[in-house]
Amino acid sequence: MSGARGDRSRARSAPRKDPAAEAFAAGVDLLRRNTALAALSAVDGRLCRSEECEEHPSGGWAAVTSNGVVHVDPLRRAEPEEWAWVLAHCLLHLGFGHVPAARGPREQPDRFDLTARCAVVNRFLDTFPVGRAPVALPPDFPDGDEDQLAARWRRDGIPAGFAACGTGGPEPDQVLHPWKNSWTAPADWTVAFASALSRTMSAAMDVAGGRREELTGARRPLRPWERALSWFVSSYPLLGGIAAGMTLVADAELARAQRISVAAVNAEAGEIYLNPLCRYSDEEWRFILAHEMLHAALRHGDRRGGRDPYLFNVAADYVINGWLLEMGVGQMPEGLLHDPALAGLSSEEVYDRIARDQRRLRRLATLRGKGLGDVLGEPLPRPGETVPTWVDLDEFYRRGLLQGFDLHRRERGLLPAGLVEEIRALSHPPLPWDARLARWFDEYVPRPEAVRSFSRPSRRQASTPDIPRAGRSHPPQEVARCTFGVVLDTSGSMSRTLLGKALGAIASYATARDVTAARVVFCDAVPFDAGYLPVTEIAHKVRVKGRGGTVLQPGVDLLQRSPDFPSTAPVLLITDGDCDVLRVRREHAFLMPHDARLPFTPRGPVFRMR
């Protein structure tokens, strides 16, 4: 009996577990694993979870003060991943300089500044994940720094998705106080964060590139091109984000087999192929790597269109080398293409100039070699690999270059105007085909204009029946003027899914513009005039036939010669490209599958469906 009483007394004296405190401690451990943020947190010395503290926000998770302390609500319960995100959010306010330490009285930021700073921090955490957000975040983050967002939202108002994106709940999560320690200079949290982030990225590059053994920690000397790539990650923000995601393939046998004299790049695989037998200085390797990264980031392989691949590569080399010389990135090796007379021109403009003397240009050399382009169309096979490893394309290069551009503009100064224009163009991805088709309708298909007439009194006068008012109506001649023609390929090669997308888009846009009917011509081996059809019924009249190629010109001629078809009405041609060469003498456009090609150069816009 005495033993049982002793066990019960020990159980009563044992401290009870606090689930909230354990979850918070686990979140701190998760934060410690991130070396960049651990340098800011120091971790336990700047985290306050005392119930007597009055700095923590009521109804929120945590707030950070300019003295470098994160005050956490001790009664708040959250998962460890959520605590890690909350603490990372507050510490990044320190690292980004949102709550700088200073002596004397401080003016607190307004709600626009607070919200803009939280949006910038959350945008960074979206690409630098730490834990899981306990608050609902918008799917997309706006471009611009804190000051630009705050000025924009003072003018237009704060978007609904960003109204509560901080960690303070209804209260601010950033508080400015006078510097408490009068004997020391105010701390600069931004320098500590920048140094820790550089060390973290360099260590990650070492492990990813095999320069550091994970088990033994052994480290071999960096090769010159590896030092050049590490320099971009740590010291050159414009290309640092792209450099962190690029893989250097330095294989002498691969370079010899693929005739790579110095370097080449494949944007799809995110790989730069180097000839390790080349002897260049660190400064020259920086120039070479920057050259190849700009090829990939600016998508020169996809932008050439129907141009000669090698000549467009040469034109892009002239432009890139001019930019790099103007920016002072590394040192250009001897023999690379550069002409000061081409400064300020785009790659397309340089191509138009140099394409006149192709015989001389065939003797020029890119970084890959004479007569060879260093922008590769596909990744090169490496020993032991049967299927290349693919990475994301447009989103990776666009985000990396735009983020680097924002940092470079704030820290390093000016850039060539042509490069700035191309980078800004990347921030506006091309419109989807249906949006472009809607714009085409807005431009070329007029909306019928209503007129008021007492011959048709208005029915909206119940409150004043003794006062006649004119009614609104659309005259028949006005309705007949607002139409368009459709020449539809109904051969067996046309996909039913394709026709459904095309006709559905046409019906919705025509209905939105009050177009009641469209003139439709079905074309297979011969044209069939269906006359004017209600736009909502075109799809029900289509019958796909099983013949081969399509002849569309007779259908176009039928519309152009028809006396009851307005001379100003545009024509929309829906085909898969397996047709004859067309001549259309009025405004027109083509609606096609994204991978289809016309057997001629179209004069009107081409909308490619996906």
C-alpha positions as CSV (number, residue, x, y, z in Angstrom):
1,M,0.0,0.0,0.0
2,S,2.8,2.4,0.8
3,G,4.3,1.7,-2.6
4,A,1.1,2.6,-4.4
5,R,0.8,5.8,-2.4
6,G,4.4,6.7,-3.3
7,D,3.7,6.2,-7.0
8,R,0.6,8.4,-6.8
9,S,2.5,11.2,-5.1
10,R,5.3,11.1,-7.7
11,A,2.7,11.3,-10.4
12,R,1.2,14.3,-8.8
13,S,4.5,16.0,-8.4
14,A,5.6,15.4,-12.1
15,P,5.2,18.5,-14.2
16,R,2.4,18.4,-16.7
17,K,3.2,18.7,-20.4
18,D,2.2,21.9,-22.2
19,P,1.2,21.0,-25.8
20,A,1.3,24.6,-26.8
21,A,4.9,25.1,-25.5
22,E,6.0,21.8,-27.1
23,A,4.6,22.9,-30.5
24,F,6.3,26.2,-30.2
25,A,9.7,24.6,-29.3
26,A,9.3,22.3,-32.2
27,G,8.7,25.3,-34.5
28,V,11.8,27.0,-33.1
29,D,13.8,23.8,-34.0
30,L,12.5,23.9,-37.5
31,L,13.6,27.6,-37.8
32,R,17.1,26.7,-36.5
33,R,17.6,24.4,-39.4
34,N,17.4,27.3,-41.8
35,T,20.9,28.8,-41.5
36,A,19.9,32.1,-43.1
37,L,17.1,32.8,-40.6
38,A,19.0,31.3,-37.6
39,A,21.6,34.0,-37.9
40,L,18.8,36.6,-37.4
41,S,17.1,34.9,-34.5
42,A,20.1,34.0,-32.4
43,V,17.3,31.9,-31.7
44,D,16.3,31.9,-28.0
45,G,17.8,35.3,-27.1
46,R,15.3,37.2,-29.3
47,L,12.1,35.2,-28.8
48,C,9.8,36.4,-26.0
49,R,6.9,34.2,-24.9
50,S,6.3,35.6,-21.4
51,E,2.8,36.0,-20.1
52,E,3.8,39.2,-18.4
53,C,5.0,40.8,-21.6
54,E,2.7,43.5,-23.1
55,E,4.3,43.6,-26.5
56,H,2.7,40.5,-28.0
57,P,-0.4,41.2,-30.1
58,S,-3.8,40.2,-28.7
59,G,-5.6,38.1,-31.3
60,G,-2.5,37.5,-33.4
61,W,0.5,35.2,-33.4
62,A,3.6,37.4,-33.0
63,A,5.0,40.9,-33.5
64,V,8.6,42.1,-34.0
65,T,10.1,45.2,-32.5
66,S,13.0,47.3,-33.8
67,N,15.1,46.1,-30.8
68,G,15.2,42.7,-32.6
69,V,12.8,40.8,-30.3
70,V,9.9,38.7,-31.5
71,H,7.1,38.8,-29.0
72,V,4.9,35.7,-29.3
73,D,1.4,35.3,-27.9
74,P,1.9,32.6,-25.1
75,L,-1.8,31.5,-25.3
76,R,-1.9,30.9,-29.0
77,R,-1.9,27.3,-30.2
78,A,-0.5,26.3,-33.6
79,E,1.4,23.5,-35.3
80,P,5.2,23.5,-35.3
81,E,5.2,24.3,-39.1
82,E,2.9,27.2,-38.5
83,W,5.2,28.6,-35.7
84,A,8.2,28.3,-38.0
85,W,6.4,30.3,-40.6
86,V,5.3,33.0,-38.2
87,L,8.8,33.4,-36.7
88,A,10.3,33.5,-40.2
89,H,7.9,36.2,-41.2
90,C,8.8,38.4,-38.2
91,L,12.5,37.8,-38.6
92,L,12.4,38.7,-42.3
93,H,10.9,42.1,-41.3
94,L,14.3,42.6,-39.5
95,G,16.3,41.2,-42.4
96,F,14.5,43.4,-44.9
97,G,15.0,46.6,-42.9
98,H,11.3,47.1,-42.2
99,V,11.9,47.8,-38.5
100,P,15.3,49.4,-38.3
101,A,16.9,50.1,-35.0
102,A,17.5,53.8,-34.2
103,R,17.8,56.2,-31.3
104,G,15.2,58.8,-30.4
105,P,11.4,58.9,-30.9
106,R,10.0,56.8,-33.7
107,E,7.0,57.3,-36.0
108,Q,5.0,54.1,-36.5
109,P,4.2,53.1,-40.1
110,D,0.7,53.4,-41.3
111,R,-1.5,50.4,-42.4
112,F,-0.4,50.8,-46.0
113,D,3.3,50.5,-45.2
114,L,2.6,47.6,-42.8
115,T,0.6,45.7,-45.4
116,A,3.0,46.3,-48.2
117,R,5.9,45.1,-46.1
118,C,4.0,41.9,-45.1
119,A,3.2,41.3,-48.8
120,V,6.9,41.5,-49.7
121,V,7.9,39.2,-46.9
122,N,5.2,36.6,-47.9
123,R,6.3,36.9,-51.5
124,F,9.9,36.0,-50.4
125,L,8.6,33.1,-48.3
126,D,6.7,31.8,-51.3
127,T,10.1,31.1,-53.0
128,F,12.1,30.4,-49.8
129,P,9.7,28.1,-48.0
130,V,9.9,27.8,-44.2
131,G,7.0,25.9,-42.5
132,R,3.4,26.5,-43.4
133,A,1.4,29.7,-43.3
134,P,-1.4,29.8,-40.7
135,V,-3.2,32.7,-42.5
136,A,-4.8,32.6,-45.9
137,L,-2.5,34.0,-48.6
138,P,-3.4,35.2,-52.1
139,P,-2.5,33.0,-55.0
140,D,-0.4,35.7,-56.7
141,F,1.8,38.4,-55.3
142,P,2.1,41.8,-57.0
143,D,5.4,43.1,-58.4
144,G,7.3,46.0,-56.8
145,D,9.1,46.8,-53.6
146,E,7.5,48.0,-50.3
147,D,7.4,51.7,-51.2
148,Q,5.9,51.0,-54.6
149,L,3.2,48.8,-53.2
150,A,2.4,51.2,-50.4
151,A,2.0,54.1,-52.8
152,R,-0.1,52.1,-55.1
153,W,-2.5,50.9,-52.3
154,R,-2.8,54.4,-50.9
155,R,-4.1,55.4,-54.3
156,D,-6.3,52.4,-55.1
157,G,-6.9,50.8,-51.8
158,I,-5.6,47.6,-50.3
159,P,-6.8,44.4,-52.1
160,A,-9.0,42.1,-50.0
161,G,-6.5,39.2,-50.1
162,F,-3.8,41.3,-48.5
163,A,-5.8,43.0,-45.7
164,A,-4.7,40.5,-43.1
165,C,-1.5,38.9,-44.4
166,G,0.6,39.7,-41.3
167,T,1.2,37.8,-38.1
168,G,-0.3,40.4,-35.7
169,G,-4.0,39.7,-36.4
170,P,-5.9,42.9,-36.0
171,E,-2.8,44.6,-34.6
172,P,0.5,45.6,-36.4
173,D,3.2,42.9,-36.4
174,Q,6.0,45.6,-36.8
175,V,6.6,48.0,-33.9
176,L,9.3,50.8,-33.7
177,H,10.9,51.6,-30.4
178,P,13.9,53.7,-29.5
179,W,17.2,51.8,-29.3
180,K,17.4,50.6,-25.6
181,N,21.1,50.2,-25.3
182,S,22.5,53.7,-25.4
183,W,26.1,52.5,-25.1
184,T,26.1,50.6,-28.5
185,A,25.3,51.6,-32.0
186,P,21.9,50.5,-33.3
187,A,22.0,47.0,-34.8
188,D,21.8,46.5,-38.6
189,W,19.8,43.3,-39.1
190,T,19.9,43.6,-42.9
191,V,23.7,43.1,-43.0
192,A,23.5,39.9,-40.9
193,F,20.7,38.5,-43.0
194,A,22.5,39.3,-46.3
195,S,25.7,37.6,-45.1
196,A,23.8,34.5,-43.8
197,L,21.8,34.2,-47.0
198,S,25.0,34.4,-49.1
199,R,26.6,31.7,-47.0
200,T,23.5,29.5,-47.2
201,M,23.3,29.8,-51.0
202,S,27.0,29.1,-51.4
203,A,26.8,26.0,-49.2
204,A,23.8,24.8,-51.2
205,M,25.6,25.3,-54.5
206,D,28.6,23.3,-53.1
207,V,26.4,20.4,-52.2
208,A,24.4,20.4,-55.4
209,G,27.5,20.7,-57.5
210,G,29.3,17.9,-55.7
211,R,32.0,20.3,-54.4
212,R,31.3,19.2,-50.8
213,E,31.1,15.6,-49.6
214,E,27.9,15.3,-47.5
215,L,29.2,12.5,-45.3
216,T,32.8,13.5,-44.6
217,G,32.5,17.2,-45.2
218,A,35.6,17.1,-47.4
219,R,36.0,19.9,-49.8
220,R,38.0,20.2,-52.9
221,P,39.2,23.4,-54.5
222,L,36.7,25.1,-56.7
223,R,37.3,25.2,-60.4
224,P,37.3,28.6,-62.1
225,W,33.8,28.2,-63.6
226,E,32.5,27.1,-60.2
227,R,33.9,30.1,-58.6
228,A,32.3,32.3,-61.3
229,L,28.9,30.7,-60.7
230,S,29.2,31.1,-56.9
231,W,30.0,34.8,-57.5
232,F,26.7,35.3,-59.3
233,V,24.8,33.6,-56.4
234,S,26.4,35.7,-53.7
235,S,27.3,39.0,-55.3
236,Y,25.3,39.6,-58.5
237,P,21.6,39.7,-57.8
238,L,20.5,40.3,-61.4
239,L,21.5,36.8,-62.4
240,G,21.9,35.2,-59.0
241,G,18.4,33.6,-59.0
242,I,19.0,32.0,-62.4
243,A,22.6,30.9,-61.5
244,A,21.3,29.1,-58.4
245,G,19.1,26.9,-60.6
246,M,21.6,26.2,-63.4
247,T,23.7,23.1,-63.6
248,L,27.2,23.2,-65.0
249,V,28.2,20.2,-67.1
250,A,32.0,20.2,-67.5
251,D,32.8,17.1,-69.5
252,A,35.6,17.1,-72.0
253,E,34.3,14.0,-73.9
254,L,30.8,15.5,-74.2
255,A,32.3,18.8,-75.4
256,R,34.4,17.0,-78.0
257,A,31.5,14.9,-79.2
258,Q,29.1,17.9,-79.5
259,R,31.8,20.2,-80.9
260,I,31.5,22.7,-78.0
261,S,34.6,24.9,-78.2
262,V,33.9,26.9,-75.0
263,A,30.3,26.7,-73.8
264,A,26.7,26.1,-74.8
265,V,23.3,26.2,-73.0
266,N,20.0,24.4,-73.0
267,A,17.2,26.5,-71.4
268,E,14.7,23.6,-71.1
269,A,17.1,21.4,-69.0
270,G,18.7,24.4,-67.2
271,E,22.2,23.2,-68.1
272,I,25.3,25.0,-69.3
273,Y,27.8,22.7,-71.1
274,L,31.4,23.7,-70.7
275,N,34.7,22.6,-72.2
276,P,36.9,22.0,-69.1
277,L,40.1,22.1,-71.3
278,C,39.7,25.8,-71.9
279,R,41.9,28.1,-69.9
280,Y,40.3,31.3,-68.8
281,S,40.5,33.6,-65.8
282,D,37.8,33.9,-63.2
283,E,36.7,37.2,-64.8
284,E,36.4,35.6,-68.2
285,W,34.4,32.7,-66.9
286,R,32.0,35.2,-65.3
287,F,31.5,36.8,-68.7
288,I,31.0,33.3,-70.4
289,L,28.5,32.1,-67.8
290,A,26.5,35.4,-67.8
291,H,26.4,35.2,-71.6
292,E,24.9,31.7,-71.5
293,M,22.5,32.6,-68.7
294,L,21.1,35.5,-70.6
295,H,20.6,33.3,-73.7
296,A,18.4,31.0,-71.5
297,A,16.6,33.7,-69.5
298,L,15.6,35.7,-72.5
299,R,14.5,32.6,-74.4
300,H,16.4,33.2,-77.5
301,G,15.9,29.6,-78.6
302,D,12.1,30.1,-78.7
303,R,12.1,33.7,-80.0
304,R,13.8,33.0,-83.3
305,G,10.5,31.8,-84.9
306,G,11.1,31.1,-88.6
307,R,14.5,32.8,-88.7
308,D,17.7,31.0,-89.4
309,P,18.8,29.5,-86.0
310,Y,22.5,30.2,-86.4
311,L,22.1,33.8,-87.7
312,F,19.7,34.6,-84.9
313,N,22.1,33.1,-82.4
314,V,24.9,35.4,-83.8
315,A,22.5,38.4,-83.6
316,A,21.8,37.6,-79.9
317,D,25.5,37.2,-79.2
318,Y,26.2,40.8,-80.5
319,V,23.4,42.1,-78.3
320,I,24.3,40.2,-75.1
321,N,28.1,40.9,-75.4
322,G,27.4,44.6,-75.7
323,W,25.2,44.6,-72.6
324,L,27.8,42.7,-70.5
325,L,30.5,45.1,-71.6
326,E,28.3,48.0,-70.7
327,M,27.5,46.5,-67.3
328,G,31.1,45.5,-66.6
329,V,30.4,41.9,-65.8
330,G,33.7,40.0,-65.9
331,Q,36.1,40.3,-68.9
332,M,35.2,39.4,-72.5
333,P,37.5,36.7,-73.9
334,E,39.2,37.4,-77.2
335,G,37.4,36.4,-80.3
336,L,33.8,36.9,-79.2
337,L,31.3,38.9,-81.3
338,H,31.0,42.6,-80.5
339,D,30.2,45.6,-82.7
340,P,29.7,49.1,-81.0
341,A,27.7,50.1,-84.1
342,L,24.9,47.7,-83.1
343,A,24.5,49.2,-79.6
344,G,20.9,49.8,-78.5
345,L,19.4,47.3,-81.0
346,S,17.3,44.2,-80.2
347,S,18.2,40.8,-81.4
348,E,15.6,40.9,-84.1
349,E,16.8,44.2,-85.4
350,V,20.4,43.0,-85.5
351,Y,19.3,39.9,-87.4
352,D,17.6,42.0,-90.0
353,R,20.9,43.9,-90.5
354,I,23.3,41.0,-90.6
355,A,21.2,38.6,-92.6
356,R,22.2,40.4,-95.8
357,D,25.7,39.0,-95.8
358,Q,25.3,35.4,-94.7
359,R,28.4,34.1,-96.4
360,R,30.7,36.3,-94.2
361,L,28.6,35.5,-91.0
362,R,29.0,31.7,-91.5
363,R,32.6,32.2,-90.7
364,L,32.0,33.9,-87.4
365,A,32.2,31.9,-84.2
366,T,29.9,31.7,-81.1
367,L,31.0,30.3,-77.8
368,R,30.3,26.9,-79.2
369,G,32.5,27.3,-82.3
370,K,32.6,28.5,-85.9
371,G,29.3,28.1,-87.7
372,L,27.6,26.6,-84.6
373,G,25.0,28.1,-82.3
374,D,25.5,28.0,-78.5
375,V,21.8,27.9,-77.9
376,L,20.9,24.2,-78.0
377,G,17.5,22.9,-79.0
378,E,17.6,20.0,-76.6
379,P,19.6,18.8,-73.6
380,L,22.7,16.8,-74.3
381,P,22.9,13.2,-73.1
382,R,25.3,12.6,-70.2
383,P,27.0,9.4,-69.2
384,G,24.6,7.1,-67.3
385,E,21.5,9.0,-68.1
386,T,18.8,7.8,-70.5
387,V,16.2,10.4,-69.9
388,P,17.3,14.0,-69.2
389,T,16.0,15.7,-66.1
390,W,13.6,18.5,-67.0
391,V,12.9,21.6,-65.0
392,D,10.2,24.3,-65.2
393,L,10.8,26.8,-68.0
394,D,9.2,30.2,-68.4
395,E,8.2,30.6,-64.7
396,F,11.7,29.7,-63.4
397,Y,13.6,32.0,-65.8
398,R,11.0,34.8,-65.6
399,R,10.9,34.8,-61.8
400,G,14.7,34.5,-61.4
401,L,15.4,37.3,-63.8
402,L,12.7,39.7,-62.5
403,Q,13.7,39.1,-58.8
404,G,17.3,39.7,-59.7
405,F,16.4,42.8,-61.7
406,D,14.6,44.3,-58.6
407,L,17.6,43.6,-56.4
408,H,20.1,44.8,-58.9
409,R,18.2,48.1,-59.5
410,R,18.3,48.9,-55.8
411,E,21.9,47.8,-55.1
412,R,24.0,48.0,-58.3
413,G,22.7,50.9,-60.3
414,L,21.7,51.2,-64.0
415,L,21.5,48.6,-66.7
416,P,21.4,48.9,-70.5
417,A,18.1,50.2,-71.8
418,G,17.6,47.3,-74.2
419,L,18.1,44.7,-71.5
420,V,15.7,46.6,-69.1
421,E,13.0,46.6,-71.9
422,E,13.4,42.8,-72.5
423,I,13.3,42.0,-68.8
424,R,10.2,44.1,-68.3
425,A,8.6,42.4,-71.3
426,L,9.1,39.1,-69.5
427,S,6.9,40.4,-66.6
428,H,3.9,40.5,-69.0
429,P,3.5,37.0,-70.2
430,P,1.5,36.6,-73.5
431,L,-2.2,36.7,-73.3
432,P,-4.1,33.4,-73.7
433,W,-5.7,32.8,-77.1
434,D,-9.3,33.4,-75.9
435,A,-8.4,36.8,-74.4
436,R,-6.6,37.8,-77.7
437,L,-9.7,36.6,-79.6
438,A,-11.9,38.7,-77.4
439,R,-9.8,41.8,-78.2
440,W,-10.0,41.0,-81.9
441,F,-13.8,41.0,-81.6
442,D,-13.7,44.3,-79.7
443,E,-11.6,45.9,-82.5
444,Y,-13.3,44.6,-85.7
445,V,-16.8,43.5,-84.8
446,P,-18.9,46.6,-84.0
447,R,-21.6,46.6,-81.4
448,P,-25.1,47.7,-82.6
449,E,-25.9,51.1,-81.3
450,A,-29.4,51.6,-79.9
451,V,-31.5,54.6,-80.9
452,R,-34.4,56.2,-79.0
453,S,-37.7,56.8,-80.8
454,F,-41.2,57.8,-79.7
455,S,-42.5,55.3,-82.2
456,R,-41.7,52.7,-79.5
457,P,-42.5,54.2,-76.1
458,S,-40.5,53.2,-73.2
459,R,-42.2,50.7,-70.8
460,R,-40.2,51.9,-67.8
461,Q,-42.6,54.8,-66.8
462,A,-44.9,53.2,-64.4
463,S,-44.3,55.9,-61.8
464,T,-45.1,58.7,-64.3
465,P,-47.6,57.3,-66.8
466,D,-48.7,60.7,-68.0
467,I,-45.2,61.6,-69.3
468,P,-44.3,59.8,-72.5
469,R,-40.6,58.7,-73.0
470,A,-38.8,57.4,-76.0
471,G,-37.9,53.8,-76.1
472,R,-34.6,52.2,-77.1
473,S,-34.3,49.8,-80.0
474,H,-31.8,48.5,-82.6
475,P,-32.7,49.4,-86.2
476,P,-32.6,46.4,-88.6
477,Q,-30.0,48.0,-90.7
478,E,-27.8,48.5,-87.6
479,V,-28.1,44.9,-86.6
480,A,-27.3,43.7,-90.1
481,R,-24.1,45.8,-90.1
482,C,-22.8,44.2,-86.9
483,T,-21.8,40.8,-88.1
484,F,-18.9,38.7,-89.1
485,G,-18.1,35.7,-91.3
486,V,-16.9,32.2,-90.3
487,V,-15.1,29.9,-92.7
488,L,-15.0,26.6,-91.0
489,D,-12.9,23.6,-91.9
490,T,-15.1,20.5,-91.5
491,S,-12.7,17.9,-92.8
492,G,-12.0,14.7,-90.9
493,S,-8.6,16.0,-89.6
494,M,-10.4,18.6,-87.4
495,S,-10.8,17.5,-83.8
496,R,-14.2,17.7,-82.2
497,T,-12.6,19.1,-79.1
498,L,-11.0,21.8,-81.2
499,L,-14.3,22.7,-82.8
500,G,-16.1,22.8,-79.5
501,K,-13.5,25.3,-78.0
502,A,-13.5,27.5,-81.1
503,L,-17.3,27.6,-81.5
504,G,-17.9,28.1,-77.8
505,A,-15.6,31.1,-77.7
506,I,-17.1,32.6,-80.8
507,A,-20.6,32.2,-79.4
508,S,-19.8,33.8,-76.1
509,Y,-17.9,36.8,-77.5
510,A,-20.5,37.4,-80.2
511,T,-23.4,37.2,-77.7
512,A,-21.5,39.6,-75.4
513,R,-21.4,42.2,-78.2
514,D,-25.1,41.8,-79.2
515,V,-24.3,40.1,-82.5
516,T,-27.4,38.1,-83.3
517,A,-26.2,36.1,-86.4
518,A,-23.0,35.3,-88.3
519,R,-22.5,34.3,-91.9
520,V,-21.2,30.7,-91.9
521,V,-19.5,28.8,-94.7
522,F,-18.6,25.1,-94.1
523,C,-15.6,23.9,-96.2
524,D,-14.4,20.4,-97.0
525,A,-13.6,19.5,-100.6
526,V,-16.3,22.1,-101.7
527,P,-17.8,25.0,-99.8
528,F,-21.4,24.9,-98.3
529,D,-23.1,28.3,-97.6
530,A,-25.2,27.9,-94.4
531,G,-26.3,31.5,-94.6
532,Y,-26.8,33.6,-91.5
533,L,-27.0,31.5,-88.3
534,P,-27.7,32.5,-84.7
535,V,-24.3,32.5,-83.1
536,T,-25.6,30.1,-80.4
537,E,-26.7,27.5,-83.0
538,I,-23.5,27.4,-85.2
539,A,-22.1,24.4,-83.2
540,H,-25.4,22.4,-83.8
541,K,-25.1,22.8,-87.5
542,V,-21.5,21.5,-87.8
543,R,-21.0,18.0,-89.3
544,V,-17.4,16.8,-89.5
545,K,-16.8,14.8,-92.7
546,G,-14.1,12.2,-93.3
547,R,-12.3,13.5,-96.3
548,G,-8.7,14.6,-96.4
549,G,-7.3,18.1,-97.2
550,T,-9.5,21.2,-97.3
551,V,-9.9,23.8,-99.9
552,L,-10.9,27.1,-98.2
553,Q,-10.4,29.7,-100.9
554,P,-13.8,29.0,-102.6
555,G,-15.5,29.6,-99.2
556,V,-13.6,32.9,-98.7
557,D,-14.5,34.0,-102.3
558,L,-18.2,33.1,-101.6
559,L,-18.2,35.5,-98.7
560,Q,-16.3,38.3,-100.4
561,R,-18.6,38.2,-103.4
562,S,-21.9,37.8,-101.5
563,P,-24.1,41.0,-101.9
564,D,-25.8,40.6,-98.6
565,F,-22.5,40.3,-96.6
566,P,-21.2,43.8,-95.4
567,S,-18.0,44.9,-97.1
568,T,-16.6,45.9,-93.7
569,A,-17.4,42.7,-91.9
570,P,-14.3,40.6,-90.8
571,V,-13.8,36.9,-91.5
572,L,-12.7,34.3,-89.0
573,L,-11.1,31.2,-90.5
574,I,-11.1,28.0,-88.3
575,T,-8.7,25.3,-89.6
576,D,-6.0,22.9,-88.6
577,G,-3.6,24.2,-91.2
578,D,-4.1,21.4,-93.7
579,C,-5.5,23.6,-96.4
580,D,-4.7,25.5,-99.5
581,V,-2.9,28.9,-99.8
582,L,-5.4,31.7,-99.1
583,R,-5.9,35.2,-100.3
584,V,-8.3,37.2,-98.1
585,R,-8.9,40.9,-99.1
586,R,-10.6,42.0,-95.9
587,E,-9.9,42.0,-92.2
588,H,-9.5,38.4,-91.1
589,A,-7.9,36.1,-88.4
590,F,-7.1,32.4,-88.1
591,L,-8.1,30.2,-85.2
592,M,-5.9,27.0,-85.1
593,P,-4.5,24.4,-82.7
594,H,-1.4,25.5,-80.9
595,D,0.9,23.0,-82.8
596,A,-0.6,23.6,-86.3
597,R,1.1,25.5,-89.1
598,L,-0.2,27.2,-92.2
599,P,1.3,26.5,-95.6
600,F,1.7,30.2,-96.2
601,T,2.6,33.4,-94.3
602,P,-0.7,34.8,-92.9
603,R,-1.5,38.5,-93.0
604,G,-4.0,38.5,-90.3
605,P,-3.5,37.5,-86.6
606,V,-3.3,33.8,-85.7
607,F,-4.9,32.6,-82.4
608,R,-3.6,29.3,-81.3
609,M,-5.9,27.3,-79.0
610,R,-4.6,25.1,-76.1
